[in-house]
């Protein structure tokens, strides 16, 4: 799976999920690229905050999906098998009034439900379409917020592995 397929998978899920209902006219799907470099992470998050204000079309109480890029570790059995071990993340967020603490808890609970439904769909799709090794054991969720001007929700971190033997086997035809 490459970044384009990963993004397409989550965009499709955001479009099809009954609580999110992403459409071109009602933008409820955002992407953010996060580097492991702490300085870059701050720059990316400031861009993210700008996107919350300018592109997002999710009124108070409407959940939306924010997809983080994945990172890849490569593995080798010191023989004939190579694999990619991906770590990805997404957030399901809702905007709430900043001083409504009970409302915040309700919103987080609603986001957690949507996040788990998305996780189930992701696990199913990665197994079926990509024959990836993935399980809900390879995920964890955390409550987040408030972000920017009152967004709260759930961040899900998950991982999956897939074969990379073909792509990581030296091919002399690819070099001059």
N, C-alpha and C positions, 0 to 999 in steps of 0.2 A: 504494500500500500504506500502510495506517495502522498505528499501534502495536498495535492489537488483532489484525490479520491477521498482523503480524510475530511476535507472541507465539504465536499459534495455530500458525503454521508450525513454529516451533522446538519447541513442546510436542509437536506431532504427531511430529516427527522423533525427539525423545527417547523417545516412547512406542514408536515402531516400530523404533528401532535395537536390534539384538540385544545389544549390549554394555551399553546403558544401561537399557532396559526400564522406563521411568517408568510408574508406575501411581498412582492416588490413595492406595493403601495403602503403596506404596514410593516415596516422594517422592525423585526423582533429577533434578528440574528446578527451578531457582531463577531468579528474575529480580532484577536490580538496576537501579536508575535512577541514572545518573551524570551529573552536571552538569559543564560545563567549568570551573565555578568551583572553585578548589582547596579552599576551606573546605567547600563542599557535598560534594565528592568524599570527603573524610575522613569526614563524617557518614554518607554512603551506605555506605561500606565498613564502618563499625562496625556498621550494621544488617545488612550481609551476613554479618559474622562471627557475629552472633547467630543468623541463619538457619541457618548451618552447624551450629550446636550444637543447635538446637531442632526444625527442620523436616526436615532432611535424613535420609534413611534409606538411606545408602550405606555399607556396612561397608568395612573395610580392603581395598583392592584393587579396589573397585567404582567404575567411572567414573560421573560425573554431569555434567550440562550446566548451565552458568550463563549466562543470556542477559543481555547489557547492552542497554539501550535504544539506539536509533540517534539520530544527529544529522542534520540536513538543511541542505544548502546549496541555494539556488535559483539557477537560471541562466536567461538570456534571450538570444536571438539578435538582440536589438534589432529584432525584426520581429514575427512571428506565432507564435513557439514559445517556451514556457516549460518548464522541467524541474526536477525535484527530484533532487538528488544526495545519496544517503543514505550514511552511514558507520555501520556496525554492528560489533558484536563479540560473541563468545561465548568461554567458557572450557570446556574439558573437563578435569576435575580428578579426582584420586584421593587418598585418604588413605594415607599411608605412615608407618612409624615414623620419628621424627625423626632418629635416628642411623644409619639404614640407607641409606647413600649409594648403594650398588649397587642397592638396591630402588627408590630414588628415580629412578635412571636408567631402570630397567625400566618404572616407572610412567609416566614422561614419554614414553617411546617408545610405550607402549600408548595413552596419551592423544593423541599425535600422529596415530596411525593412525585413531582414532575421529574426531578433529577434521577430518582430510582427507576421510573418508567423509561427514561432515556437510557439509563445504564443497561436495563434488560434488553432494550432494542439494539444497543451497540454490541453487546455480547453476542446476541443472536446473529446479527449481521456479519460481524467479524468471523464468527465460526462458519457460517454458511457460505458467504461470498469469498472470503479470503483464506479459509482453512487455517485461521490463526489459532494459536493456543491462548485462550483467554478464559477467565473465570471471574465471577463477582468477588472471589477471594483476592483478586489482583486489583481491588479498588478500595478507596476509602473516601469518606465525605467529611467535610467540615463546614460549620456555619460561618458565614462571612458578613461583614458589614458593621456599621454603615459605610458604604462606598459613595463617594462624590456627594450628591445632594439627597441622600436618604435611600439608597438602594441596599437591600439586604437579600440574603438567600443562602445558597449552598454551592460549594465548590466540590466537584468530584474529580479525584485523581485516579487514573486507572492505567494498567499496562497490559500489553499483549506482545506475543512473540510470533515471528513468522520466518520461514526459510528465506535465506539470502544466498544460498549456495550458487545458483546460476549467476546472479549479479556480481558476486565477489570472487568468482573464479577468473583468473587472469585470461584475457582474450587478446592475443598478439595482433589480431586483425584490427583492433581499435587504436593502434599506435602506428605512427610513421616510422 
